[in-house]
Amino acid sequence: MAILMTVLFILLGTLHIYWAVGGKRGIDKALPVVDEAPAIAPGLWLTLFVALALFICGFVIFKLGVSQSTTLFLEGDLVYLGWFLSAIFTLRAIGDFHLVGFFKKIKTSLFSKYDTFIYSPLCVMLGIGFGLASLNL
């Protein structure tokens, strides 16, 4: 499971780099919409920051679940980071009760449909994956 999660985070980070440099494919499914306009307009630096965060998530799950090497982190720090990421992804799945997550109010946009059937369930699985990987150390 950790290898699949690592690959997923690398792919998602790469997708964000594609968007940061001007790629448009799939962006209509990636941003929440209010009144038929994107609710946020992330610029270059925010998109690159998200890509970096996704790559870091991939590194953490790899260290927790695959390599179990603690050369860059103390064992306890890595476990705490795993639990923190587990909580972040679980909270993302629950959502903000407005635009994202299972309990969002806006449910008619293309993004909201993808969020309900792909993004939020994926976040639940990632939250569980980080939790399980954190237990193994």
C-alpha positions as CSV (number, residue, x, y, z in Angstrom):
1,M,0.0,0.0,0.0
2,A,2.8,2.4,0.8
3,I,4.4,1.9,-2.6
4,L,1.0,2.7,-4.3
5,M,0.6,5.8,-2.1
6,T,4.2,6.9,-2.9
7,V,3.6,6.6,-6.7
8,L,0.2,8.4,-6.3
9,F,1.9,11.4,-4.5
10,I,4.6,11.6,-7.2
11,L,2.0,11.6,-9.9
12,L,-0.1,14.2,-8.1
13,G,2.9,16.4,-7.5
14,T,3.9,16.1,-11.1
15,L,0.3,17.1,-12.1
16,H,0.6,20.2,-10.0
17,I,3.8,21.2,-11.7
18,Y,2.1,20.7,-15.0
19,W,-0.6,23.1,-13.9
20,A,1.9,25.5,-12.4
21,V,3.7,25.9,-15.8
22,G,0.4,26.6,-17.6
23,G,-1.2,23.2,-18.3
24,K,-4.9,23.3,-18.4
25,R,-6.0,19.7,-18.8
26,G,-8.1,18.6,-15.8
27,I,-8.0,21.9,-14.0
28,D,-11.7,22.3,-14.5
29,K,-12.2,19.2,-12.3
30,A,-9.6,20.3,-9.7
31,L,-10.9,23.6,-8.4
32,P,-14.1,24.3,-6.4
33,V,-16.6,26.5,-8.2
34,V,-19.0,29.1,-6.9
35,D,-21.5,30.7,-9.3
36,E,-19.7,29.0,-12.3
37,A,-16.4,30.6,-11.5
38,P,-13.4,29.1,-9.6
39,A,-13.6,29.7,-5.9
40,I,-9.8,30.1,-5.8
41,A,-7.2,31.1,-8.3
42,P,-4.0,29.6,-7.2
43,G,-1.0,31.2,-8.8
44,L,2.4,29.7,-9.7
45,W,3.9,29.7,-6.3
46,L,0.9,28.3,-4.4
47,T,0.6,25.5,-7.0
48,L,4.3,24.8,-6.8
49,F,4.0,24.7,-3.0
50,V,1.2,22.1,-3.2
51,A,3.4,20.1,-5.6
52,L,6.2,20.2,-3.0
53,A,3.8,19.2,-0.2
54,L,2.6,16.3,-2.3
55,F,6.2,15.1,-2.9
56,I,7.0,15.4,0.8
57,C,3.9,13.3,1.5
58,G,5.3,10.7,-0.9
59,F,8.6,10.8,0.8
60,V,7.0,10.4,4.3
61,I,4.9,7.4,3.3
62,F,7.9,5.8,1.6
63,K,10.0,6.2,4.7
64,L,7.2,5.0,6.9
65,G,5.9,2.1,4.9
66,V,8.7,0.9,2.6
67,S,12.2,1.8,3.7
68,Q,11.5,2.2,7.4
69,S,14.8,4.0,7.6
70,T,15.1,6.9,10.0
71,T,18.3,8.5,8.6
72,L,16.6,11.9,8.1
73,F,14.1,11.8,10.9
74,L,14.0,10.6,14.4
75,E,11.7,7.6,14.7
76,G,9.2,9.4,16.8
77,D,9.1,12.5,14.6
78,L,8.4,10.4,11.5
79,V,5.5,8.7,13.3
80,Y,4.1,12.0,14.5
81,L,4.3,13.4,11.0
82,G,2.5,10.3,9.7
83,W,-0.3,10.8,12.2
84,F,-0.5,14.5,11.4
85,L,-0.8,13.7,7.7
86,S,-3.4,11.0,8.5
87,A,-5.4,13.7,10.3
88,I,-5.0,16.2,7.5
89,F,-6.3,13.9,4.8
90,T,-9.1,12.7,7.0
91,L,-10.2,16.2,7.8
92,R,-10.0,17.1,4.0
93,A,-12.4,14.2,3.4
94,I,-14.8,15.6,5.9
95,G,-14.4,19.0,4.4
96,D,-15.2,22.6,5.1
97,F,-19.0,22.1,5.0
98,H,-19.2,24.5,2.1
99,L,-17.0,23.7,-1.0
100,V,-15.1,20.5,-0.4
101,G,-15.5,17.2,1.4
102,F,-18.3,14.8,2.0
103,F,-20.4,17.4,3.8
104,K,-20.1,20.3,1.3
105,K,-23.2,22.4,0.5
106,I,-22.3,23.1,-3.1
107,K,-22.9,19.8,-4.9
108,T,-23.8,20.7,-8.5
109,S,-20.4,21.6,-10.1
110,L,-18.2,19.3,-12.0
111,F,-15.6,19.6,-9.2
112,S,-18.1,18.7,-6.5
113,K,-19.0,15.5,-8.4
114,Y,-15.4,14.5,-8.7
115,D,-14.9,15.5,-5.0
116,T,-17.7,13.3,-3.9
117,F,-16.8,10.2,-5.8
118,I,-13.0,10.5,-6.2
119,Y,-11.2,13.1,-4.1
120,S,-12.9,12.7,-0.7
121,P,-12.8,8.9,-0.8
122,L,-9.2,9.1,-1.9
123,C,-8.5,11.3,1.1
124,V,-10.1,8.8,3.4
125,M,-7.9,6.1,2.0
126,L,-4.8,8.2,2.3
127,G,-5.7,9.1,5.9
128,I,-6.1,5.4,6.7
129,G,-2.9,4.6,4.8
130,F,-0.8,7.1,6.8
131,G,-2.4,5.9,10.0
132,L,-1.6,2.3,9.3
133,A,2.0,3.1,8.1
134,S,2.5,5.1,11.3
135,L,1.4,2.0,13.4
136,N,4.1,-0.2,11.7
137,L,7.1,1.8,12.8
